[in-house]
Amino acid sequence: MAHLIFSEAEQRELRESARAEFPQNPALAYVLENLASEGIDLDRCRDWDDIRAEKGLPPQNGEAPEVA
């Protein structure tokens, strides 16, 4: 099992970034706070293509979508 944890200095930096960003983007603040406290379980990470398929989205072909 691979688990990435942050040093105390890195945790503090992530928390400070979260607090600075919170008024504009509470979702990002939540993610940063969570990463700082819990780290990242690399075994639970999923590939973007797998997530797209799970949501019923077509595979990306490298081209930008057309905008009307």
N, CA, C and O atoms as a Tripos MOL2 file, in Angstrom:
@<TRIPOS>MOLECULE
protein
  272   271    68     0     0
PROTEIN
NO_CHARGES

@<TRIPOS>ATOM
      1 N           0.8490   -1.1740    0.0000 N.3       1 MET1
      2 CA          0.0000    0.0000    0.0000 C.3       1 MET1
      3 C           0.8920    1.2320    0.0000 C.2       1 MET1
      4 O           1.7810    1.3570    0.8420 O.2       1 MET1
      5 N           0.6610    2.1370   -0.9320 N.am      2 ALA2
      6 CA          1.4290    3.3700   -1.0380 C.3       2 ALA2
      7 C           0.6120    4.5250   -0.4680 C.2       2 ALA2
      8 O          -0.5460    4.7300   -0.8330 O.2       2 ALA2
      9 N           1.2330    5.2620    0.4230 N.am      3 HIS3
     10 CA          0.5390    6.3860    1.0450 C.3       3 HIS3
     11 C           1.5270    7.5460    1.1400 C.2       3 HIS3
     12 O           2.5820    7.4240    1.7640 O.2       3 HIS3
     13 N           1.1830    8.6550    0.5260 N.am      4 LEU4
     14 CA          2.0230    9.8430    0.5290 C.3       4 LEU4
     15 C           1.5930   10.7400    1.6820 C.2       4 LEU4
     16 O           0.4360   11.1540    1.7600 O.2       4 LEU4
     17 N           2.5260   11.0340    2.5690 N.am      5 ILE5
     18 CA          2.2170   11.9460    3.6690 C.3       5 ILE5
     19 C           3.1490   13.1440    3.5670 C.2       5 ILE5
     20 O           4.2210   13.0630    2.9660 O.2       5 ILE5
     21 N           2.7330   14.2490    4.1570 N.am      6 PHE6
     22 CA          3.4860   15.4850    4.0620 C.3       6 PHE6
     23 C           4.2050   15.7760    5.3710 C.2       6 PHE6
     24 O           3.7210   15.4450    6.4530 O.2       6 PHE6
     25 N           5.3650   16.3980    5.2510 N.am      7 SER7
     26 CA          6.0980   16.8210    6.4410 C.3       7 SER7
     27 C           5.2970   17.9250    7.1340 C.2       7 SER7
     28 O           4.3580   18.4750    6.5580 O.2       7 SER7
     29 N           5.6720   18.2420    8.3610 N.am      8 GLU8
     30 CA          4.9560   19.2940    9.0940 C.3       8 GLU8
     31 C           5.0100   20.6250    8.3560 C.2       8 GLU8
     32 O           4.0220   21.3590    8.3330 O.2       8 GLU8
     33 N           6.1530   20.9450    7.7540 N.am      9 ALA9
     34 CA          6.2840   22.2010    7.0060 C.3       9 ALA9
     35 C           5.3570   22.1950    5.7880 C.2       9 ALA9
     36 O           4.7160   23.2030    5.4910 O.2       9 ALA9
     37 N           5.2870   21.0730    5.0900 N.am     10 GLU10
     38 CA          4.4040   20.9730    3.9260 C.3      10 GLU10
     39 C           2.9390   21.0620    4.3520 C.2      10 GLU10
     40 O           2.1330   21.7050    3.6800 O.2      10 GLU10
     41 N           2.6000   20.4220    5.4560 N.am     11 GLN11
     42 CA          1.2240   20.5030    5.9640 C.3      11 GLN11
     43 C           0.8580   21.9440    6.2830 C.2      11 GLN11
     44 O          -0.2290   22.4100    5.9390 O.2      11 GLN11
     45 N           1.7640   22.6410    6.9360 N.am     12 ARG12
     46 CA          1.5120   24.0400    7.2940 C.3      12 ARG12
     47 C           1.3190   24.8870    6.0330 C.2      12 ARG12
     48 O           0.4290   25.7360    5.9790 O.2      12 ARG12
     49 N           2.1560   24.6520    5.0250 N.am     13 GLU13
     50 CA          2.0630   25.3970    3.7700 C.3      13 GLU13
     51 C           0.7320   25.1380    3.0660 C.2      13 GLU13
     52 O           0.1030   26.0710    2.5640 O.2      13 GLU13
     53 N           0.2990   23.8750    3.0270 N.am     14 LEU14
     54 CA         -0.9870   23.5460    2.4100 C.3      14 LEU14
     55 C          -2.1430   24.2030    3.1640 C.2      14 LEU14
     56 O          -3.0780   24.7150    2.5470 O.2      14 LEU14
     57 N          -2.0800   24.1890    4.4860 N.am     15 ARG15
     58 CA         -3.1430   24.8090    5.2810 C.3      15 ARG15
     59 C          -3.1830   26.3140    5.0680 C.2      15 ARG15
     60 O          -4.2630   26.8940    4.9560 O.2      15 ARG15
     61 N          -2.0170   26.9530    5.0100 N.am     16 GLU16
     62 CA         -1.9670   28.3970    4.7640 C.3      16 GLU16
     63 C          -2.5340   28.7260    3.3860 C.2      16 GLU16
     64 O          -3.2540   29.7110    3.2250 O.2      16 GLU16
     65 N          -2.2100   27.9050    2.3990 N.am     17 SER17
     66 CA         -2.7550   28.1010    1.0530 C.3      17 SER17
     67 C          -4.2710   27.9440    1.0680 C.2      17 SER17
     68 O          -4.9880   28.7000    0.4130 O.2      17 SER17
     69 N          -4.7470   26.9650    1.8150 N.am     18 ALA18
     70 CA         -6.1890   26.7320    1.8950 C.3      18 ALA18
     71 C          -6.8840   27.9290    2.5240 C.2      18 ALA18
     72 O          -7.9300   28.3630    2.0410 O.2      18 ALA18
     73 N          -6.3190   28.4610    3.5880 N.am     19 ARG19
     74 CA         -6.9390   29.6210    4.2580 C.3      19 ARG19
     75 C          -6.9290   30.8550    3.3680 C.2      19 ARG19
     76 O          -7.8840   31.6320    3.3700 O.2      19 ARG19
     77 N          -5.8570   31.0380    2.6090 N.am     20 ALA20
     78 CA         -5.7600   32.1910    1.7220 C.3      20 ALA20
     79 C          -6.7620   32.0880    0.5730 C.2      20 ALA20
     80 O          -7.2780   33.1040    0.1070 O.2      20 ALA20
     81 N          -7.0390   30.8740    0.1180 N.am     21 GLU21
     82 CA         -7.9280   30.6540   -1.0280 C.3      21 GLU21
     83 C          -9.3900   30.5350   -0.6190 C.2      21 GLU21
     84 O         -10.2710   30.7040   -1.4610 O.2      21 GLU21
     85 N          -9.6720   30.2490    0.6450 N.am     22 PHE22
     86 CA        -11.0280   29.9260    1.0840 C.3      22 PHE22
     87 C         -12.0960   30.9170    0.6440 C.2      22 PHE22
     88 O         -13.1340   30.4750    0.1500 O.2      22 PHE22
     89 N         -11.9140   32.2290    0.7880 N.am     23 PRO23
     90 CA        -13.0040   33.1410    0.4010 C.3      23 PRO23
     91 C         -13.4110   33.0220   -1.0750 C.2      23 PRO23
     92 O         -14.5780   33.2190   -1.4140 O.2      23 PRO23
     93 N         -12.4680   32.7060   -1.9360 N.am     24 GLN24
     94 CA        -12.7690   32.6110   -3.3690 C.3      24 GLN24
     95 C         -13.1710   31.2050   -3.8000 C.2      24 GLN24
     96 O         -13.9270   31.0430   -4.7570 O.2      24 GLN24
     97 N         -12.6720   30.1940   -3.1030 N.am     25 ASN25
     98 CA        -12.8940   28.8300   -3.5710 C.3      25 ASN25
     99 C         -12.9260   27.8370   -2.4030 C.2      25 ASN25
    100 O         -11.9150   27.1950   -2.1190 O.2      25 ASN25
    101 N         -14.0600   27.7010   -1.7310 N.am     26 PRO26
    102 CA        -14.1210   26.8100   -0.5750 C.3      26 PRO26
    103 C         -13.8570   25.3400   -0.9110 C.2      26 PRO26
    104 O         -13.3660   24.6000   -0.0580 O.2      26 PRO26
    105 N         -14.1730   24.9020   -2.1300 N.am     27 ALA27
    106 CA        -13.9150   23.5070   -2.5040 C.3      27 ALA27
    107 C         -12.4140   23.2380   -2.5360 C.2      27 ALA27
    108 O         -11.9600   22.2010   -2.0530 O.2      27 ALA27
    109 N         -11.6520   24.1520   -3.0960 N.am     28 LEU28
    110 CA        -10.2050   23.9980   -3.1390 C.3      28 LEU28
    111 C          -9.6300   24.0380   -1.7260 C.2      28 LEU28
    112 O          -8.7300   23.2640   -1.4020 O.2      28 LEU28
    113 N         -10.1340   24.9170   -0.9000 N.am     29 ALA29
    114 CA         -9.6700   24.9960    0.4830 C.3      29 ALA29
    115 C          -9.9010   23.6690    1.1980 C.2      29 ALA29
    116 O          -9.0250   23.1950    1.9210 O.2      29 ALA29
    117 N         -11.0550   23.0750    1.0060 N.am     30 TYR30
    118 CA        -11.3640   21.7810    1.6330 C.3      30 TYR30
    119 C         -10.3790   20.7040    1.1810 C.2      30 TYR30
    120 O          -9.8760   19.9340    1.9980 O.2      30 TYR30
    121 N         -10.1100   20.6550   -0.1090 N.am     31 VAL31
    122 CA         -9.1970   19.6510   -0.6530 C.3      31 VAL31
    123 C          -7.7960   19.8250   -0.0790 C.2      31 VAL31
    124 O          -7.1590   18.8490    0.3160 O.2      31 VAL31
    125 N          -7.3170   21.0620   -0.0330 N.am     32 LEU32
    126 CA         -5.9770   21.3050    0.5000 C.3      32 LEU32
    127 C          -5.8840   20.9510    1.9750 C.2      32 LEU32
    128 O          -4.8990   20.3550    2.4130 O.2      32 LEU32
    129 N          -6.9030   21.3150    2.7420 N.am     33 GLU33
    130 CA         -6.9160   20.9650    4.1680 C.3      33 GLU33
    131 C          -6.9110   19.4400    4.3460 C.2      33 GLU33
    132 O          -6.2020   18.9100    5.2020 O.2      33 GLU33
    133 N          -7.6990   18.7550    3.5380 N.am     34 ASN34
    134 CA         -7.7710   17.2960    3.6210 C.3      34 ASN34
    135 C          -6.4310   16.6570    3.2370 C.2      34 ASN34
    136 O          -5.9730   15.7300    3.9050 O.2      34 ASN34
    137 N          -5.8120   17.1450    2.1800 N.am     35 LEU35
    138 CA         -4.5080   16.6200    1.7740 C.3      35 LEU35
    139 C          -3.4740   16.8380    2.8690 C.2      35 LEU35
    140 O          -2.6650   15.9550    3.1520 O.2      35 LEU35
    141 N          -3.5050   18.0040    3.4770 N.am     36 ALA36
    142 CA         -2.5320   18.3080    4.5230 C.3      36 ALA36
    143 C          -2.6770   17.3530    5.6980 C.2      36 ALA36
    144 O          -1.6810   16.8750    6.2410 O.2      36 ALA36
    145 N          -3.9030   17.0780    6.0870 N.am     37 SER37
    146 CA         -4.1040   16.2670    7.2830 C.3      37 SER37
    147 C          -4.0270   14.7720    7.0210 C.2      37 SER37
    148 O          -3.5430   14.0280    7.8740 O.2      37 SER37
    149 N          -4.4910   14.3140    5.8700 N.am     38 GLU38
    150 CA         -4.6040   12.8760    5.6200 C.3      38 GLU38
    151 C          -3.5840   12.3220    4.6470 C.2      38 GLU38
    152 O          -3.3610   11.1120    4.6220 O.2      38 GLU38
    153 N          -2.9560   13.1700    3.8440 N.am     39 GLY39
    154 CA         -2.0520   12.6740    2.8170 C.3      39 GLY39
    155 C          -2.8440   12.1150    1.6450 C.2      39 GLY39
    156 O          -4.0310   12.4010    1.4950 O.2      39 GLY39
    157 N          -2.1850   11.3220    0.8220 N.am     40 ILE40
    158 CA         -2.8150   10.7670   -0.3720 C.3      40 ILE40
    159 C          -2.5800    9.2660   -0.4070 C.2      40 ILE40
    160 O          -1.4400    8.8040   -0.3560 O.2      40 ILE40
    161 N          -3.6550    8.5150   -0.4930 N.am     41 ASP41
    162 CA         -3.5540    7.0630   -0.6290 C.3      41 ASP41
    163 C          -3.4510    6.7680   -2.1230 C.2      41 ASP41
    164 O          -4.4540    6.7850   -2.8380 O.2      41 ASP41
    165 N          -2.2440    6.5000   -2.5830 N.am     42 LEU42
    166 CA         -2.0090    6.3110   -4.0130 C.3      42 LEU42
    167 C          -2.6980    5.0710   -4.5650 C.2      42 LEU42
    168 O          -2.9430    4.9890   -5.7680 O.2      42 LEU42
    169 N          -3.0130    4.1130   -3.7130 N.am     43 ASP43
    170 CA         -3.7080    2.9170   -4.1740 C.3      43 ASP43
    171 C          -5.1650    3.2110   -4.5380 C.2      43 ASP43
    172 O          -5.7850    2.4500   -5.2810 O.2      43 ASP43
    173 N          -5.7080    4.3020   -4.0200 N.am     44 ARG44
    174 CA         -7.1020    4.6490   -4.3040 C.3      44 ARG44
    175 C          -7.2360    5.6300   -5.4620 C.2      44 ARG44
    176 O          -8.3540    5.9540   -5.8640 O.2      44 ARG44
    177 N          -6.1190    6.1100   -6.0060 N.am     45 CYS45
    178 CA         -6.1640    7.0460   -7.1300 C.3      45 CYS45
    179 C          -6.6470    6.3180   -8.3840 C.2      45 CYS45
    180 O          -6.3280    5.1500   -8.6100 O.2      45 CYS45
    181 N          -7.4240    7.0400   -9.1910 N.am     46 ARG46
    182 CA         -7.9310    6.4440  -10.4310 C.3      46 ARG46
    183 C          -7.4820    7.2700  -11.6200 C.2      46 ARG46
    184 O          -7.2550    8.4750  -11.5070 O.2      46 ARG46
    185 N          -7.3580    6.6230  -12.7380 N.am     47 ASP47
    186 CA         -6.9700    7.2600  -13.9840 C.3      47 ASP47
    187 C          -8.1220    8.1160  -14.5080 C.2      47 ASP47
    188 O          -9.2870    7.7390  -14.3840 O.2      47 ASP47
    189 N          -7.7920    9.2630  -15.0910 N.am     48 TRP48
    190 CA         -8.8160   10.1670  -15.6180 C.3      48 TRP48
    191 C          -9.6630    9.4720  -16.6810 C.2      48 TRP48
    192 O         -10.8720    9.6980  -16.7380 O.2      48 TRP48
    193 N          -9.0700    8.6470  -17.5100 N.am     49 ASP49
    194 CA         -9.8280    7.9410  -18.5500 C.3      49 ASP49
    195 C         -10.8400    6.9770  -17.9320 C.2      49 ASP49
    196 O         -11.9420    6.8180  -18.4560 O.2      49 ASP49
    197 N         -10.4740    6.3360  -16.8260 N.am     50 ASP50
    198 CA        -11.4080    5.4480  -16.1340 C.3      50 ASP50
    199 C         -12.5950    6.2280  -15.5700 C.2      50 ASP50
    200 O         -13.7330    5.7630  -15.6310 O.2      50 ASP50
    201 N         -12.3300    7.4010  -15.0280 N.am     51 ILE51
    202 CA        -13.4080    8.2410  -14.4800 C.3      51 ILE51
    203 C         -14.3340    8.6960  -15.6080 C.2      51 ILE51
    204 O         -15.5550    8.6760  -15.4520 O.2      51 ILE51
    205 N         -13.7610    9.1070  -16.7420 N.am     52 ARG52
    206 CA        -14.5850    9.5300  -17.8830 C.3      52 ARG52
    207 C         -15.4910    8.3820  -18.3440 C.2      52 ARG52
    208 O         -16.6760    8.5930  -18.6020 O.2      52 ARG52
    209 N         -14.9400    7.1750  -18.4470 N.am     53 ALA53
    210 CA        -15.7290    6.0170  -18.8810 C.3      53 ALA53
    211 C         -16.8330    5.7110  -17.8750 C.2      53 ALA53
    212 O         -17.9580    5.3970  -18.2620 O.2      53 ALA53
    213 N         -16.5160    5.8010  -16.5910 N.am     54 GLU54
    214 CA        -17.5070    5.5490  -15.5410 C.3      54 GLU54
    215 C         -18.6760    6.5280  -15.6280 C.2      54 GLU54
    216 O         -19.8180    6.1710  -15.3380 O.2      54 GLU54
    217 N         -18.3780    7.7790  -16.0330 N.am     55 LYS55
    218 CA        -19.4160    8.8100  -16.1330 C.3      55 LYS55
    219 C         -20.1060    8.8090  -17.4920 C.2      55 LYS55
    220 O         -20.9880    9.6320  -17.7370 O.2      55 LYS55
    221 N         -19.7110    7.8860  -18.3840 N.am     56 GLY56
    222 CA        -20.3490    7.7930  -19.6940 C.3      56 GLY56
    223 C         -19.8610    8.8330  -20.6880 C.2      56 GLY56
    224 O         -20.5300    9.0970  -21.6870 O.2      56 GLY56
    225 N         -18.6990    9.4280  -20.4260 N.am     57 LEU57
    226 CA        -18.1520   10.4320  -21.3390 C.3      57 LEU57
    227 C         -17.2710    9.7460  -22.3760 C.2      57 LEU57
    228 O         -16.6430    8.7290  -22.0810 O.2      57 LEU57
    229 N         -17.2210   10.2940  -23.5890 N.am     58 PRO58
    230 CA        -16.3790    9.6710  -24.6200 C.3      58 PRO58
    231 C         -14.9000    9.8740  -24.2950 C.2      58 PRO58
    232 O         -14.5460   10.8120  -23.5810 O.2      58 PRO58
    233 N         -14.0370    9.0050  -24.8120 N.am     59 PRO59
    234 CA        -12.5970    9.1840  -24.5960 C.3      59 PRO59
    235 C         -12.1250   10.4890  -25.2290 C.2      59 PRO59
    236 O         -12.6660   10.9300  -26.2420 O.2      59 PRO59
    237 N         -11.1270   11.0900  -24.6300 N.am     60 GLN60
    238 CA        -10.5790   12.3160  -25.2070 C.3      60 GLN60
    239 C          -9.7360   11.9590  -26.4180 C.2      60 GLN60
    240 O          -9.0240   10.9550  -26.4250 O.2      60 GLN60
    241 N          -9.8280   12.8020  -27.4460 N.am     61 ASN61
    242 CA         -9.0380   12.5360  -28.6460 C.3      61 ASN61
    243 C          -7.9150   13.5580  -28.8110 C.2      61 ASN61
    244 O          -7.2500   13.5720  -29.8470 O.2      61 ASN61
    245 N          -7.6940   14.4000  -27.8280 N.am     62 GLY62
    246 CA         -6.6200   15.3780  -27.8890 C.3      62 GLY62
    247 C          -7.0140   16.6890  -28.5270 C.2      62 GLY62
    248 O          -6.2410   17.6460  -28.4900 O.2      62 GLY62
    249 N          -8.1940   16.7580  -29.1100 N.am     63 GLU63
    250 CA         -8.6570   17.9960  -29.7430 C.3      63 GLU63
    251 C          -9.5620   18.7580  -28.7910 C.2      63 GLU63
    252 O         -10.2680   18.1660  -27.9750 O.2      63 GLU63
    253 N          -9.5300   20.0690  -28.9070 N.am     64 ALA64
    254 CA        -10.4140   20.9010  -28.0950 C.3      64 ALA64
    255 C         -11.8470   20.7520  -28.6160 C.2      64 ALA64
    256 O         -12.0510   20.6760  -29.8270 O.2      64 ALA64
    257 N         -12.8320   20.7080  -27.7310 N.am     65 PRO65
    258 CA        -14.2240   20.5870  -28.1870 C.3      65 PRO65
    259 C         -14.6650   21.8490  -28.9180 C.2      65 PRO65
    260 O         -14.2010   22.9530  -28.6350 O.2      65 PRO65
    261 N         -15.5750   21.6480  -29.8650 N.am     66 GLU66
    262 CA        -16.1140   22.8070  -30.5800 C.3      66 GLU66
    263 C         -17.0880   23.5330  -29.6780 C.2      66 GLU66
    264 O         -17.8580   22.9080  -28.9480 O.2      66 GLU66
    265 N         -17.0540   24.8520  -29.7300 N.am     67 VAL67
    266 CA        -17.9510   25.6750  -28.9190 C.3      67 VAL67
    267 C         -18.8330   26.4580  -29.8470 C.2      67 VAL67
    268 O         -18.3520   27.1110  -30.7730 O.2      67 VAL67
    269 N         -20.1260   26.3970  -29.6060 N.am     68 ALA68
    270 CA        -21.0720   27.1120  -30.4860 C.3      68 ALA68
    271 C         -21.2210   28.5370  -30.0430 C.2      68 ALA68
    272 O         -21.9710   29.2980  -30.6550 O.2      68 ALA68
@<TRIPOS>BOND
     1     1     2 1
     2     2     3 1
     3     3     4 2
     4     3     5 am
     5     5     6 1
     6     6     7 1
     7     7     8 2
     8     7     9 am
     9     9    10 1
    10    10    11 1
    11    11    12 2
    12    11    13 am
    13    13    14 1
    14    14    15 1
    15    15    16 2
    16    15    17 am
    17    17    18 1
    18    18    19 1
    19    19    20 2
    20    19    21 am
    21    21    22 1
    22    22    23 1
    23    23    24 2
    24    23    25 am
    25    25    26 1
    26    26    27 1
    27    27    28 2
    28    27    29 am
    29    29    30 1
    30    30    31 1
    31    31    32 2
    32    31    33 am
    33    33    34 1
    34    34    35 1
    35    35    36 2
    36    35    37 am
    37    37    38 1
    38    38    39 1
    39    39    40 2
    40    39    41 am
    41    41    42 1
    42    42    43 1
    43    43    44 2
    44    43    45 am
    45    45    46 1
    46    46    47 1
    47    47    48 2
    48    47    49 am
    49    49    50 1
    50    50    51 1
    51    51    52 2
    52    51    53 am
    53    53    54 1
    54    54    55 1
    55    55    56 2
    56    55    57 am
    57    57    58 1
    58    58    59 1
    59    59    60 2
    60    59    61 am
    61    61    62 1
    62    62    63 1
    63    63    64 2
    64    63    65 am
    65    65    66 1
    66    66    67 1
    67    67    68 2
    68    67    69 am
    69    69    70 1
    70    70    71 1
    71    71    72 2
    72    71    73 am
    73    73    74 1
    74    74    75 1
    75    75    76 2
    76    75    77 am
    77    77    78 1
    78    78    79 1
    79    79    80 2
    80    79    81 am
    81    81    82 1
    82    82    83 1
    83    83    84 2
    84    83    85 am
    85    85    86 1
    86    86    87 1
    87    87    88 2
    88    87    89 am
    89    89    90 1
    90    90    91 1
    91    91    92 2
    92    91    93 am
    93    93    94 1
    94    94    95 1
    95    95    96 2
    96    95    97 am
    97    97    98 1
    98    98    99 1
    99    99   100 2
   100    99   101 am
   101   101   102 1
   102   102   103 1
   103   103   104 2
   104   103   105 am
   105   105   106 1
   106   106   107 1
   107   107   108 2
   108   107   109 am
   109   109   110 1
   110   110   111 1
   111   111   112 2
   112   111   113 am
   113   113   114 1
   114   114   115 1
   115   115   116 2
   116   115   117 am
   117   117   118 1
   118   118   119 1
   119   119   120 2
   120   119   121 am
   121   121   122 1
   122   122   123 1
   123   123   124 2
   124   123   125 am
   125   125   126 1
   126   126   127 1
   127   127   128 2
   128   127   129 am
   129   129   130 1
   130   130   131 1
   131   131   132 2
   132   131   133 am
   133   133   134 1
   134   134   135 1
   135   135   136 2
   136   135   137 am
   137   137   138 1
   138   138   139 1
   139   139   140 2
   140   139   141 am
   141   141   142 1
   142   142   143 1
   143   143   144 2
   144   143   145 am
   145   145   146 1
   146   146   147 1
   147   147   148 2
   148   147   149 am
   149   149   150 1
   150   150   151 1
   151   151   152 2
   152   151   153 am
   153   153   154 1
   154   154   155 1
   155   155   156 2
   156   155   157 am
   157   157   158 1
   158   158   159 1
   159   159   160 2
   160   159   161 am
   161   161   162 1
   162   162   163 1
   163   163   164 2
   164   163   165 am
   165   165   166 1
   166   166   167 1
   167   167   168 2
   168   167   169 am
   169   169   170 1
   170   170   171 1
   171   171   172 2
   172   171   173 am
   173   173   174 1
   174   174   175 1
   175   175   176 2
   176   175   177 am
   177   177   178 1
   178   178   179 1
   179   179   180 2
   180   179   181 am
   181   181   182 1
   182   182   183 1
   183   183   184 2
   184   183   185 am
   185   185   186 1
   186   186   187 1
   187   187   188 2
   188   187   189 am
   189   189   190 1
   190   190   191 1
   191   191   192 2
   192   191   193 am
   193   193   194 1
   194   194   195 1
   195   195   196 2
   196   195   197 am
   197   197   198 1
   198   198   199 1
   199   199   200 2
   200   199   201 am
   201   201   202 1
   202   202   203 1
   203   203   204 2
   204   203   205 am
   205   205   206 1
   206   206   207 1
   207   207   208 2
   208   207   209 am
   209   209   210 1
   210   210   211 1
   211   211   212 2
   212   211   213 am
   213   213   214 1
   214   214   215 1
   215   215   216 2
   216   215   217 am
   217   217   218 1
   218   218   219 1
   219   219   220 2
   220   219   221 am
   221   221   222 1
   222   222   223 1
   223   223   224 2
   224   223   225 am
   225   225   226 1
   226   226   227 1
   227   227   228 2
   228   227   229 am
   229   229   230 1
   230   230   231 1
   231   231   232 2
   232   231   233 am
   233   233   234 1
   234   234   235 1
   235   235   236 2
   236   235   237 am
   237   237   238 1
   238   238   239 1
   239   239   240 2
   240   239   241 am
   241   241   242 1
   242   242   243 1
   243   243   244 2
   244   243   245 am
   245   245   246 1
   246   246   247 1
   247   247   248 2
   248   247   249 am
   249   249   250 1
   250   250   251 1
   251   251   252 2
   252   251   253 am
   253   253   254 1
   254   254   255 1
   255   255   256 2
   256   255   257 am
   257   257   258 1
   258   258   259 1
   259   259   260 2
   260   259   261 am
   261   261   262 1
   262   262   263 1
   263   263   264 2
   264   263   265 am
   265   265   266 1
   266   266   267 1
   267   267   268 2
   268   267   269 am
   269   269   270 1
   270   270   271 1
   271   271   272 2
@<TRIPOS>SUBSTRUCTURE
     1 MET1         2 RESIDUE 1 A MET
     2 ALA2         6 RESIDUE 1 A ALA
     3 HIS3        10 RESIDUE 1 A HIS
     4 LEU4        14 RESIDUE 1 A LEU
     5 ILE5        18 RESIDUE 1 A ILE
     6 PHE6        22 RESIDUE 1 A PHE
     7 SER7        26 RESIDUE 1 A SER
     8 GLU8        30 RESIDUE 1 A GLU
     9 ALA9        34 RESIDUE 1 A ALA
    10 GLU10       38 RESIDUE 1 A GLU
    11 GLN11       42 RESIDUE 1 A GLN
    12 ARG12       46 RESIDUE 1 A ARG
    13 GLU13       50 RESIDUE 1 A GLU
    14 LEU14       54 RESIDUE 1 A LEU
    15 ARG15       58 RESIDUE 1 A ARG
    16 GLU16       62 RESIDUE 1 A GLU
    17 SER17       66 RESIDUE 1 A SER
    18 ALA18       70 RESIDUE 1 A ALA
    19 ARG19       74 RESIDUE 1 A ARG
    20 ALA20       78 RESIDUE 1 A ALA
    21 GLU21       82 RESIDUE 1 A GLU
    22 PHE22       86 RESIDUE 1 A PHE
    23 PRO23       90 RESIDUE 1 A PRO
    24 GLN24       94 RESIDUE 1 A GLN
    25 ASN25       98 RESIDUE 1 A ASN
    26 PRO26      102 RESIDUE 1 A PRO
    27 ALA27      106 RESIDUE 1 A ALA
    28 LEU28      110 RESIDUE 1 A LEU
    29 ALA29      114 RESIDUE 1 A ALA
    30 TYR30      118 RESIDUE 1 A TYR
    31 VAL31      122 RESIDUE 1 A VAL
    32 LEU32      126 RESIDUE 1 A LEU
    33 GLU33      130 RESIDUE 1 A GLU
    34 ASN34      134 RESIDUE 1 A ASN
    35 LEU35      138 RESIDUE 1 A LEU
    36 ALA36      142 RESIDUE 1 A ALA
    37 SER37      146 RESIDUE 1 A SER
    38 GLU38      150 RESIDUE 1 A GLU
    39 GLY39      154 RESIDUE 1 A GLY
    40 ILE40      158 RESIDUE 1 A ILE
    41 ASP41      162 RESIDUE 1 A ASP
    42 LEU42      166 RESIDUE 1 A LEU
    43 ASP43      170 RESIDUE 1 A ASP
    44 ARG44      174 RESIDUE 1 A ARG
    45 CYS45      178 RESIDUE 1 A CYS
    46 ARG46      182 RESIDUE 1 A ARG
    47 ASP47      186 RESIDUE 1 A ASP
    48 TRP48      190 RESIDUE 1 A TRP
    49 ASP49      194 RESIDUE 1 A ASP
    50 ASP50      198 RESIDUE 1 A ASP
    51 ILE51      202 RESIDUE 1 A ILE
    52 ARG52      206 RESIDUE 1 A ARG
    53 ALA53      210 RESIDUE 1 A ALA
    54 GLU54      214 RESIDUE 1 A GLU
    55 LYS55      218 RESIDUE 1 A LYS
    56 GLY56      222 RESIDUE 1 A GLY
    57 LEU57      226 RESIDUE 1 A LEU
    58 PRO58      230 RESIDUE 1 A PRO
    59 PRO59      234 RESIDUE 1 A PRO
    60 GLN60      238 RESIDUE 1 A GLN
    61 ASN61      242 RESIDUE 1 A ASN
    62 GLY62      246 RESIDUE 1 A GLY
    63 GLU63      250 RESIDUE 1 A GLU
    64 ALA64      254 RESIDUE 1 A ALA
    65 PRO65      258 RESIDUE 1 A PRO
    66 GLU66      262 RESIDUE 1 A GLU
    67 VAL67      266 RESIDUE 1 A VAL
    68 ALA68      270 RESIDUE 1 A ALA
